[in-house]
Amino acid sequence: MPDRFMPVPAGNTALIADEPSDLAVAVTVARRMLATFSTVDHGDHAAVDLAHGALTESLRILLRAIDRAAERQKYEAVRRSVDAQFPAVAAFLAADRVERGEGQ
């Protein structure tokens, strides 16, 4: 199994078939950050700053993943609509994706 953080060669989707989605990873990170930084000694200003930064970053990552998931859903809805209206174009594009090694 390749390292999760190593780039995957173009067109080789078999290596990442069991990888979690960006949203699932973002949720996991947010949960870990919340568990780690949810209780802070408010008298320790450095700890409060650290917790604030960590939770802010995890929220940013989570929101970005949600935005990407929403964009993917919109793209897929449009693609399905185009496929239904123009089956010949859909077949051509599907064959082109297979030729390029995408979406296997």
C-alpha positions in Angstrom: 0.0 0.0 0.0 1.5 3.4 -0.9 2.0 6.1 1.6 -1.3 8.0 2.1 0.5 11.3 1.5 2.6 10.4 -1.5 1.4 11.6 -4.9 -0.4 9.0 -7.0 0.8 8.6 -10.6 -1.7 10.1 -13.1 -4.4 7.7 -14.2 -3.6 5.2 -11.4 -6.8 5.3 -9.4 -6.6 1.7 -8.3 -4.1 2.8 -5.6 -6.5 5.2 -3.9 -9.8 3.3 -4.3 -10.0 2.7 -0.5 -8.9 6.2 0.5 -11.4 8.2 2.6 -13.0 11.3 1.1 -11.7 14.8 1.8 -14.8 15.4 3.9 -14.2 12.2 6.0 -10.6 13.2 6.6 -11.6 16.8 7.6 -14.2 15.5 10.0 -11.6 13.2 11.6 -9.1 16.0 11.9 -11.8 18.3 13.4 -12.8 15.7 15.9 -9.2 15.1 17.0 -8.5 18.8 17.3 -11.7 19.3 19.4 -10.8 16.4 21.6 -7.3 17.7 22.1 -8.1 21.4 22.6 -11.6 21.5 24.0 -10.5 22.1 27.6 -7.8 24.7 28.1 -6.6 26.5 31.2 -7.8 30.0 30.4 -5.2 31.4 32.7 -2.5 30.1 30.3 -2.6 32.6 27.4 -0.2 30.6 25.3 -2.5 27.5 25.6 -5.5 29.6 24.7 -3.8 31.0 21.7 -2.7 27.5 20.6 -6.2 26.1 21.0 -7.7 28.9 19.2 -5.4 28.5 16.3 -5.8 24.8 16.1 -9.6 24.9 16.2 -9.7 27.8 13.7 -7.5 25.8 11.3 -9.6 22.6 11.7 -12.8 24.6 11.0 -11.2 26.1 7.9 -10.2 22.6 6.7 -13.7 21.3 7.4 -15.5 24.1 5.6 -13.2 23.8 2.6 -14.0 20.1 2.4 -17.7 20.7 2.6 -17.4 23.3 -0.2 -15.6 20.8 -2.4 -18.2 18.1 -1.7 -21.0 20.5 -2.6 -19.2 21.5 -5.8 -18.7 17.8 -6.8 -22.4 17.2 -6.2 -23.3 20.2 -8.5 -20.9 19.0 -11.1 -22.3 15.4 -11.0 -25.9 16.7 -11.3 -25.0 18.8 -14.3 -23.1 15.9 -15.9 -26.0 13.5 -15.4 -28.4 16.1 -16.9 -26.1 16.5 -19.9 -25.7 12.7 -20.2 -29.5 12.3 -20.3 -30.0 15.0 -22.9 -27.1 14.2 -25.1 -26.3 10.5 -24.9 -24.0 10.5 -27.9 -21.8 13.2 -26.4 -21.9 11.4 -23.0 -20.7 8.2 -24.7 -17.9 10.1 -26.5 -16.7 11.7 -23.3 -16.9 8.4 -21.4 -14.8 6.7 -24.1 -12.3 9.6 -24.0 -12.0 9.3 -20.2 -11.3 5.6 -20.5 -8.7 6.3 -23.2 -6.9 8.7 -20.9 -7.1 6.3 -18.0 -9.5 8.4 -15.9 -12.4 7.1 -13.9 -11.5 3.4 -14.0 
